[in-house]
Amino acid sequence: MHCTAPGAGHRPWYRAPTPSTGVTRGQPVPDPTIPSGYANEVGESFRPLVPVPVVWASYGVATAYVTADAIDKGRKAAAAHPQDPTRVGVAVVDTFVWQSLASVAIPGFTINRLCAASLALLGALTRWPLPMRRWTTTALGLAAIPLIITPIDRTVDFLMDSSLRKLYRAPGEPPTSH
């Protein structure tokens, strides 16, 4: 599901078709920008093998994706509600905060700690040469990415529904489902 504010969803591989795409309803449309939302997780996975500036650059790519998604949601909100600038602001802020947590901060930290622990454990428990331990750590980090997405998304939804979204959700409005 693609992020829609409020009640954003995580980075999808496909975006819902629109009339402008010329694709029939229900047919998935590949979204070429989505993999950039995973750049920092990939960067953290490769941390044992690449210079640190490469890892930081991956955070730049992921942050650019988050910013572009927030701008996109703001434009869509402005088109749907041209007389309601508050709704546009909510769409941008909700999307940016949600994506920053669910796409950059939490997954980056999770993969970083998983890889650090894996590399340390492999060093303590095996006699593998360092290059093999580094490549194994990278493989474990990459393999963990699809496993952490849904739990992180749901946690960020819960956290935002319990905090920030209470500030701008209309009274009695149910949480947005995905």
Buried (B, 14 or more C-beta within 10 A) or exposed (E): BBBBBBBBBBBBEEBBBEEEEEEEEEEEEEBEEBEBBBBBBBBBBBBBEBEEEEBEBBBEBBBBBBBBBBBBBBEBBBEEEEEEEEBBEBBBBBBBBBBBBBBBBBBBEBBBEBBBEBBEEBEEEEEEEEEEBBBBBBEBBBEBBEEBBEEBBEEBBEBBBEEBBEEBBEEEEEEBEB
